[in-house]
């Protein structure tokens, strides 16, 4: 009975391992979806036995088939990895949505409500230095409620607040409109401030939108667009 040289067998095993073909010893006996070395060699031998003797397969064709087999195996493994990653991201979105509930988020907008301390806080993002910076707080009818003069400000983030809000405004249950006026050297112009607003609910969204927040007075807002939360 003929035998296979040990070094030759090891060389064959090394080549098949590089191509992603598992040996019969490594293949799990309960998993019939994976093609091991024994099955692969059987398939290759059958193909050689049934080829046209007058037009035998070239070595390059055989190597190409083996490379294609390795590529298909790699793609299958990559798909399994991506599916696992998608499940992990979905769980992350659920955790993020849950953590946002009961918090306030800072988003660009002109409407704000007093917080639990009866105060309104916000921020201006100045793209360049402003010679004159002011804020006007009005009700829904446009009547002036309060104003803040911030004077000249350098570019960057500038915080503002209204802390001594009268009781009648606190008890009205209505949002306050905030308008910011700045002068970047070309005359007075308006700038949208960023304010804190309450998160009413949250959803996981999808891979495109990400976590979606239902923000009071603003509707649905992407969590990725939130500057900060508290």
PAZAPA-4460 file (N, C-alpha, C; in steps of 0.05 Angstrom, whole numbers, plus 32768, in hexadecimal, padded with zeros to 4 digits):
% residues 230
    n_x    n_y    n_z   ca_x   ca_y   ca_z    c_x    c_y    c_z   seq   type   mol
   8011   7FE8   8000   8000   8000   8000   8012   8019   8000     1      X     A
   800C   802C   7FEF   801C   8044   7FEC   8017   8056   8004     2      X     A
   802B   8065   800B   8029   8078   8021   8031   8094   8018     3      X     A
   8029   80A8   8026   802F   80C4   801F   8045   80CD   8031     4      X     A
   805A   80D8   8026   8070   80E3   8035   8067   80F8   8049     5      X     A
   8071   80F8   8061   8068   810A   8076   806E   8127   806E     6      X     A
   8085   812D   8063   808C   8148   805B   807A   8152   8045     7      X     A
   8073   8140   8032   8060   8148   801C   8045   814E   8027     8      X     A
   803C   813D   803A   8022   8142   8047   8021   815D   8055     9      X     A
   8037   8162   8064   8039   817C   8072   8038   8193   805F    10      X     A
   8046   8191   8048   8046   81A6   8035   802A   81AB   8029    11      X     A
   801C   8195   8024   8001   8197   8019   7FEF   81A4   802E    12      X     A
   7FF2   819C   8047   7FE1   81A8   805C   7FE7   81C6   805F    13      X     A
   8000   81CD   805C   8008   81EA   805E   7FFB   81FA   8048    14      X     A
   7FFB   81EF   802F   7FEF   81FE   8019   7FD0   8201   801D    15      X     A
   7FC4   81EB   8025   7FA7   81EC   8029   7F9F   81FE   8040    16      X     A
   7FAF   81FF   8055   7FAA   8211   806B   7FAB   822E   8063    17      X     A
   7FBE   8234   8052   7FC0   8250   8048   7FA8   8258   8037    18      X     A
   7F9D   8244   8029   7F85   8249   8019   7F6B   8248   8029    19      X     A
   7F6D   8243   8043   7F56   8243   8054   7F47   8229   8054    20      X     A
   7F53   8213   804A   7F46   81F9   804A   7F4F   81EA   8063    21      X     A
   7F3C   81E3   8074   7F42   81D6   808D   7F48   81B8   8089    22      X     A
   7F59   81AE   809A   7F5F   8191   8099   7F47   8182   80A5    23      X     A
   7F47   8168   809F   7F31   8158   80A9   7F31   8156   80C7    24      X     A
   7F49   8158   80D3   7F4C   8157   80F0   7F41   8170   80FD    25      X     A
   7F45   8187   80EF   7F3C   81A1   80FB   7F1F   81A6   80F6    26      X     A
   7F13   819A   80E1   7EF7   81A0   80DB   7EE5   8194   80F0    27      X     A
   7ED1   81A3   80F8   7EBE   819A   810C   7EAC   8185   8100    28      X     A
   7EAA   816D   810C   7E9A   8158   8100   7E7C   815E   80FE    29      X     A
   7E73   8170   810F   7E56   8176   810F   7E4F   818C   80FB    30      X     A
   7E63   8199   80EF   7E5D   81AF   80DC   7E62   81A5   80C0    31      X     A
   7E4C   81A2   80B1   7E4E   8198   8095   7E4F   81AF   8081    32      X     A
   7E4F   81C8   808B   7E50   81DF   8079   7E6C   81E6   8071    33      X     A
   7E81   81DC   807F   7E9C   81E2   8079   7EAA   81CC   8069    34      X     A
   7EBB   81D4   8056   7EC9   81C1   8045   7EE5   81BD   8050    35      X     A
   7EEC   81A5   8059   7F06   81A0   8063   7F19   8196   804E    36      X     A
   7F32   8190   8056   7F46   8188   8042   7F3F   816E   8034    37      X     A
   7F33   815B   8044   7F2C   8141   8038   7F17   8145   8022    38      X     A
   7F02   8154   8028   7EED   8159   8014   7EF8   8168   7FFC    39      X     A
   7F0A   817C   8002   7F15   818C   7FEC   7F26   817B   7FDA    40      X     A
   7F37   8169   7FE5   7F47   8157   7FD5   7F36   8144   7FC5    41      X     A
   7F21   813A   7FD1   7F0E   8128   7FC3   7F02   8136   7FAB    42      X     A
   7EF9   814F   7FAF   7EEE   815F   7F9A   7F02   8164   7F84    43      X     A
   7F1B   816A   7F8B   7F30   8170   7F78   7F37   8156   7F68    44      X     A
   7F39   813F   7F76   7F3F   8126   7F69   7F29   811E   7F55    45      X     A
   7F11   8121   7F5D   7EFA   811B   7F4B   7EFB   812C   7F32    46      X     A
   7F02   8145   7F36   7F04   8157   7F1F   7F1A   814F   7F0C    47      X     A
   7F31   8146   7F17   7F47   813E   7F07   7F40   8124   7EF8    48      X     A
   7F32   8111   7F05   7F2B   80F8   7EF9   7F17   80FC   7EE1    49      X     A
   7F07   8110   7EE2   7EF3   8114   7ECD   7EFB   8129   7EB9    50      X     A
   7F13   8133   7EBA   7F1B   8147   7EA6   7F22   813A   7E8B    51      X     A
   7F22   8149   7E77   7F29   8140   7E5C   7F46   8139   7E5B    52      X     A
   7F4E   8120   7E56   7F6B   8119   7E55   7F7A   8127   7E3F    53      X     A
   7F6C   8130   7E2A   7F79   813E   7E14   7F7B   815C   7E1A    54      X     A
   7F6E   8165   7E2E   7F6F   8181   7E36   7F6F   8183   7E54    55      X     A
   7F85   8179   7E60   7F85   8179   7E7E   7F86   8195   7E8A    56      X     A
   7F7D   8197   7EA2   7F7D   81B1   7EB0   7F99   81BB   7EB5    57      X     A
   7F9D   81D4   7EAF   7FB7   81E0   7EB5   7FBB   81E4   7ED3    58      X     A
   7FD5   81E5   7EDB   7FDA   81EA   7EF7   7FCF   8205   7F01    59      X     A
   7FD1   8219   7EEF   7FC7   8234   7EF6   7FA9   8233   7EFB    60      X     A
   7F9A   8223   7EEB   7F7D   8221   7EEF   7F77   8214   7F0B    61      X     A
   7F87   8200   7F12   7F82   81F3   7F2C   7F88   8207   7F43    62      X     A
   7F9E   8216   7F41   7FA5   822A   7F55   7F8F   823F   7F56    63      X     A
   7F84   8247   7F3F   7F6F   825B   7F3F   7F57   8252   7F4D    64      X     A
   7F4F   8238   7F49   7F38   822D   7F57   7F3D   822D   7F75    65      X     A
   7F55   8225   7F7D   7F5B   8224   7F9A   7F5A   8240   7FA6    66      X     A
   7F64   8254   7F97   7F63   8270   7FA0   7F46   827A   7FA2    67      X     A
   7F35   8272   7F8F   7F18   8279   7F90   7F0B   826D   7FA9    68      X     A
   7F12   8254   7FAF   7F07   8247   7FC7   7F0F   8256   7FE0    69      X     A
   7F29   825F   7FE1   7F32   826E   7FF8   7F23   8289   7FFA    70      X     A
   7F1E   8296   7FE3   7F10   82AF   7FE3   7EF4   82AD   7FEE    71      X     A
   7EE6   8298   7FE4   7ECA   8294   7FED   7ECA   828F   800C    72      X     A
   7EDD   827F   8015   7EDE   827A   8032   7EE3   8294   8042    73      X     A
   7EF5   82A5   8037   7EFA   82BE   8045   7EE2   82D1   8045    74      X     A
   7ED3   82D1   802F   7EBB   82E2   802E   7EA6   82D9   8042    75      X     A
   7EA3   82BE   8044   7E90   82B3   8057   7E97   82BB   8073    76      X     A
   7EB1   82B8   807A   7EB9   82C0   8095   7EB5   82DD   809A    77      X     A
   7EBB   82EE   8086   7EB7   830B   8089   7E9A   8312   808D    78      X     A
   7E88   8305   807F   7E6B   830A   8082   7E62   8303   809F    79      X     A
   7E6D   82EE   80AA   7E66   82E6   80C5   7E70   82FB   80D9    80      X     A
   7E88   8305   80D4   7E93   831A   80E5   7E82   8334   80E4    81      X     A
   7E7A   833C   80CB   7E6A   8354   80C8   7E4F   8351   80D5    82      X     A
   7E43   8339   80D3   7E29   8335   80E0   7E2B   8338   80FE    83      X     A
   7E41   832D   8109   7E46   8331   8126   7E4A   834D   812E    84      X     A
   7E58   835D   811D   7E5C   8379   8122   7E42   8389   8121    85      X     A
   7E31   8382   810E   7E17   838F   810C   7E06   838B   8125    86      X     A
   7E07   8372   812F   7DF8   836D   8148   7E03   837D   8160    87      X     A
   7E1D   837F   8161   7E2A   838F   8176   7E22   83AC   8174    88      X     A
   7E22   83B7   815C   7E1A   83D3   8158   7DFD   83D8   8160    89      X     A
   7DEC   83C4   8159   7DD0   83C7   8161   7DCD   83C8   817F    90      X     A
   7DDB   83B7   818D   7DDA   83B8   81AA   7DE5   83D2   81B5    91      X     A
   7DF9   83DD   81A8   7E04   83F7   81B1   7DF0   840D   81AD    92      X     A
   7DE1   840C   8197   7DCD   8421   8192   7DB7   841F   81A7    93      X     A
   7DAF   8407   81AF   7D9B   8404   81C4   7DA4   8410   81DE    94      X     A
   7DBD   840B   81E5   7DC8   8415   81FE   7DCA   8434   81FD    95      X     A
   7DD2   843F   81E6   7DD4   845C   81E3   7DB8   8469   81E5    96      X     A
   7DA4   845D   81D8   7D89   8468   81D9   7D7F   8468   81F6    97      X     A
   7D84   8452   8205   7D7A   8450   8220   7D88   8465   8232    98      X     A
   7DA1   846A   822E   7DB0   847D   823E   7DA7   849A   823A    99      X     A
   7D9B   84A0   8222   7D93   84BB   821C   7D79   84C2   822A   100      X     A
   7D69   84AF   8231   7D4F   84B5   823D   7D52   84C4   8257   101      X     A
   7D42   84D9   825B   7D43   84E8   8273   7D58   84FD   8274   102      X     A
   7D68   8500   825E   7D7D   8514   825D   7D75   852B   824B   103      X     A
   7D85   8540   824C   7D82   8557   823A   7D9A   8556   8227   104      X     A
   7D95   855E   820E   7DAA   855E   81FA   7DAC   857A   81EF   105      X     A
   7DC4   8582   81E7   7DC9   859C   81DC   7DC8   8599   81BD   106      X     A
   7DB6   85A8   81B1   7DB3   85A8   8194   7DAF   85C4   818A   107      X     A
   7DB5   85C9   8171   7DAF   85E4   8166   7D91   85E9   8165   108      X     A
   7D88   8600   816E   7D6C   8607   816E   7D66   8621   817C   109      X     A
   7D4F   862B   8177   7D47   8646   8182   7D33   8644   8199   110      X     A
   7D2B   862C   81A1   7D17   862A   81B6   7D23   861A   81CE   111      X     A
   7D1E   8625   81E5   7D29   8619   81FE   7D14   861A   8214   112      X     A
   7D16   8608   8227   7D05   8608   823E   7D16   8608   8257   113      X     A
   7D0D   8614   826D   7D1C   8614   8286   7D21   85F8   8290   114      X     A
   7D39   85F3   829B   7D3F   85D8   82A5   7D34   85D5   82C1   115      X     A
   7D3B   85C0   82CF   7D31   85BA   82EA   7D39   85D0   82FE   116      X     A
   7D4D   85DF   82F8   7D56   85F5   830A   7D49   860F   8302   117      X     A
   7D37   860E   82EE   7D2A   8627   82E6   7D3D   8639   82D6   118      X     A
   7D50   862D   82C7   7D63   863D   82B8   7D64   8633   829B   119      X     A
   7D6E   8645   8289   7D72   863E   826D   7D90   8642   8267   120      X     A
   7D9C   862D   825C   7DB8   862E   8255   7DBC   8627   8237   121      X     A
   7DCF   8633   822B   7DD5   862D   820F   7DF1   8635   8208   122      X     A
   7DF6   8635   81ED   7E11   863A   81E4   7E10   8645   81C8   123      X     A
   7E23   8657   81C2   7E27   8662   81A7   7E41   8657   819C   124      X     A
   7E40   864F   8183   7E59   8646   8175   7E60   865B   8161   125      X     A
   7E73   866D   8168   7E7A   8683   8157   7E90   867A   8143   126      X     A
   7E8A   867B   8129   7E9F   8673   8115   7EB6   8687   8114   127      X     A
   7EB1   86A0   811C   7EC6   86B4   811D   7EC0   86C8   8133   128      X     A
   7ED2   86DA   8139   7ECE   86ED   814E   7EB6   86FF   8149   129      X     A
   7EA7   8705   815E   7E8F   8716   815B   7E94   8730   816C   130      X     A
   7E90   8747   815F   7E93   8760   816D   7E7C   8766   8180   131      X     A
   7E64   875D   8179   7E4C   8760   8189   7E3E   8746   818A   132      X     A
   7E38   873C   81A3   7E2A   8723   81A6   7E14   8726   81BA   133      X     A
   7DFB   8720   81B3   7DE4   8723   81C5   7DD0   870E   81C0   134      X     A
   7DBF   870A   81D4   7DA9   86F6   81D2   7D8F   8703   81DB   135      X     A
   7D7A   86FB   81CD   7D5F   8705   81D3   7D4D   86ED   81D9   136      X     A
   7D3F   86EE   81F0   7D2C   86D9   81F8   7D10   86E4   81F5   137      X     A
   7D00   86D6   81E5   7CE4   86E0   81E0   7CD0   86C9   81E4   138      X     A
   7CB7   86D1   81E7   7CA2   86BC   81E9   7C98   86B6   81CD   139      X     A
   7C83   86A4   81CC   7C79   869B   81B2   7C6C   86B2   81A1   140      X     A
   7C64   86C8   81AF   7C59   86DF   81A1   7C6E   86F3   8198   141      X     A
   7C87   86EE   81A0   7C9D   8700   8198   7CA3   8716   81AC   142      X     A
   7C95   8715   81C3   7C9A   872A   81D8   7CB5   8724   81E6   143      X     A
   7CC4   873A   81EA   7CDE   8737   81F7   7CDB   872F   8214   144      X     A
   7CE9   871A   821C   7CE9   8710   8238   7D03   8716   8247   145      X     A
   7D19   8715   8238   7D33   8718   8244   7D48   871C   822F   146      X     A
   7D5E   8729   8235   7D74   872C   8222   7D8E   872A   8231   147      X     A
   7DA2   8721   8222   7DBD   871E   822D   7DD1   872A   821A   148      X     A
   7DE3   873B   8225   7DF8   8747   8215   7E12   873A   821C   149      X     A
   7E1E   872D   8208   7E37   871F   820D   7E50   872F   8203   150      X     A
   7E4A   8745   81F5   7E60   8756   81EB   7E71   8748   81D6   151      X     A
   7E8A   8751   81D4   7E9C   8745   81C0   7EA5   872A   81C9   152      X     A
   7EA6   8717   81B6   7EAD   86FB   81BC   7EC0   86F1   81A7   153      X     A
   7ED4   86E1   81B0   7EE6   86D4   819D   7ED7   86BC   8190   154      X     A
   7EE2   86B2   817A   7ED6   869B   816D   7ED7   8682   8180   155      X     A
   7EC4   8670   817C   7EC3   8659   818C   7EA8   8657   819B   156      X     A
   7EA7   8646   81B0   7E8F   8642   81BF   7E8C   8657   81D5   157      X     A
   7E74   8662   81D7   7E6E   8676   81EB   7E54   866D   81F9   158      X     A
   7E55   8669   8213   7E3D   8661   8222   7E2C   8678   822B   159      X     A
   7E13   8673   822F   7E01   8688   8239   7DEC   867A   824A   160      X     A
   7DDE   868A   825B   7DC9   8680   826C   7DB6   8696   8274   161      X     A
   7D9E   868D   827C   7D8A   869F   8289   7D82   8691   82A2   162      X     A
   7D89   869C   82B9   7D85   868E   82D2   7D6E   8699   82E3   163      X     A
   7D69   86B3   82E2   7D53   86BF   82F2   7D3A   86C1   82E2   164      X     A
   7D30   86AA   82D9   7D17   86AA   82C9   7CFF   86AE   82DB   165      X     A
   7CED   86C1   82D4   7CD5   86C6   82E4   7CC3   86AE   82E7   166      X     A
   7CB4   86AD   82FD   7CA3   8696   8302   7C8D   8692   82ED   167      X     A
   7C83   86A8   82E2   7C6D   86A5   82CF   7C77   8698   82B5   168      X     A
   7C90   869C   82AE   7C9B   868F   8297   7CA1   8671   829D   169      X     A
   7CAB   866C   82B5   7CB0   8650   82BD   7C96   8640   82BE   170      X     A
   7C80   864C   82C6   7C67   863E   82C9   7C56   863E   82AF   171      X     A
   7C5F   864C   829B   7C4F   864D   8282   7C50   8633   8272   172      X     A
   7C65   8624   8275   7C67   860B   8266   7C6D   860F   8249   173      X     A
   7C74   8627   8241   7C7A   862D   8225   7C98   8630   8222   174      X     A
   7CA2   8629   820A   7CBF   862D   8205   7CC5   864A   8200   175      X     A
   7CDD   8651   8204   7CE7   866D   81FF   7CF8   866D   81E6   176      X     A
   7CF3   8681   81D5   7D03   8683   81BC   7D1C   8693   81C2   177      X     A
   7D32   868A   81B7   7D4C   8697   81BB   7D58   869E   81A0   178      X     A
   7D5F   86B8   819D   7D6C   86C1   8185   7D86   86CD   818C   179      X     A
   7D9B   86C5   817E   7DB6   86D0   8182   7DBD   86E3   816C   180      X     A
   7DC9   86FA   8173   7DD1   870E   815F   7DEF   8713   8162   181      X     A
   7DFD   8711   814C   7E1A   8714   814D   7E23   8727   8136   182      X     A
   7E3B   8731   8139   7E46   8743   8124   7E63   8738   811E   183      X     A
   7E66   872C   8107   7E80   8721   80FF   7E8F   8735   80EE   184      X     A
   7E86   874E   80EE   7E94   8763   80DF   7E85   876C   80C7   185      X     A
   7E6E   8760   80C2   7E5E   8767   80AA   7E42   8770   80B2   186      X     A
   7E3F   8779   80CB   7E25   8781   80D5   7E18   876B   80E5   187      X     A
   7E02   8772   80F3   7DF5   875F   8104   7DE7   8749   80F4   188      X     A
   7DE9   8730   80FE   7DDC   871A   80F2   7DD4   8706   8108   189      X     A
   7DC1   86F4   8101   7DB8   86E1   8114   7DC9   86C7   8113   190      X     A
   7DCA   86B9   812A   7DD9   86A0   812C   7DC8   868D   813C   191      X     A
   7DC5   8674   8133   7DB5   8661   8142   7DC5   8656   8159   192      X     A
   7DBA   8659   8171   7DC8   864F   8189   7DC4   8631   818C   193      X     A
   7DD2   8625   819F   7DCE   8609   81A7   7DC3   8609   81C3   194      X     A
   7DAE   85FA   81C7   7DA1   85FA   81E2   7D9D   85DD   81EB   195      X     A
   7D96   85DB   8205   7D90   85C0   8210   7D72   85BB   820E   196      X     A
   7D6B   85A3   8204   7D4F   859C   8202   7D4C   857F   820D   197      X     A
   7D34   8579   8217   7D2F   855F   8224   7D2B   8549   820F   198      X     A
   7D36   8531   8215   7D31   851A   8205   7D18   850C   820F   199      X     A
   7D04   850A   81FE   7CEB   84FD   8205   7CEB   84DF   8201   200      X     A
   7CF8   84D6   81EB   7CFA   84BA   81E6   7D11   84B6   81D3   201      X     A
   7D18   849D   81CE   7D2F   8496   81BD   7D2A   847C   81AF   202      X     A
   7D35   847A   8197   7D32   8461   8187   7D4E   8459   817C   203      X     A
   7D52   8440   8177   7D6C   8436   816D   7D72   843F   8151   204      X     A
   7D5D   8446   8141   7D62   844E   8125   7D6D   8437   8115   205      X     A
   7D7D   843D   8101   7D89   8429   80F0   7DA6   8430   80EB   206      X     A
   7DB3   8420   80DA   7DD0   8424   80D5   7DD5   843F   80C8   207      X     A
   7DC1   844B   80BB   7DC5   8465   80AD   7DC1   847C   80C0   208      X     A
   7DAC   847C   80CF   7DA5   8492   80E0   7DB2   8490   80FC   209      X     A
   7DB7   8478   8105   7DC0   8475   8121   7DAA   8479   8134   210      X     A
   7DB0   847E   814D   7D9C   8483   8162   7D8D   849D   815D   211      X     A
   7D73   849B   815E   7D62   84B3   815A   7D55   84BB   8175   212      X     A
   7D55   84D5   817A   7D4A   84E0   8193   7D31   84F1   818C   213      X     A
   7D1D   84EE   819D   7D05   84FF   819B   7D09   8515   81AF   214      X     A
   7D10   852D   81A6   7D18   8543   81B7   7D00   8557   81B9   215      X     A
   7CFB   855F   81D1   7CE4   8571   81D5   7CE7   858B   81C6   216      X     A
   7CD2   8593   81B7   7CD1   85AB   81A7   7CE0   85A8   818C   217      X     A
   7CEE   8592   8188   7CFE   858F   8170   7CF8   8576   8160   218      X     A
   7CEA   8563   816C   7CE5   854A   815E   7CFD   8538   815D   219      X     A
   7D00   8528   8147   7D15   8515   8145   7D30   8522   813E   220      X     A
   7D44   851A   814D   7D5F   8524   814A   7D72   850D   814B   221      X     A
   7D86   850C   8138   7D9A   84F7   8139   7DAC   84FB   8151   222      X     A
   7DB2   84E6   815F   7DC4   84E7   8176   7DE0   84F1   816E   223      X     A
   7DE7   84EB   8155   7E02   84F4   814B   7E03   8512   8148   224      X     A
   7DEC   8520   8147   7DEC   853D   8144   7DEC   854B   815F   225      X     A
   7DEB   853D   8175   7DEA   8549   818F   7E06   8552   8198   226      X     A
   7E08   856B   81A0   7E23   8576   81A8   7E2B   856B   81C3   227      X     A
   7E18   8569   81D6   7E1E   855F   81F0   7E03   8558   81FE   228      X     A
   7E05   854A   8214   7DEC   8544   8223   7DF2   8546   8241   229      X     A
   7DDD   8549   8250   7DDF   854A   826D   7DC8   853C   827B   230      X     A
***
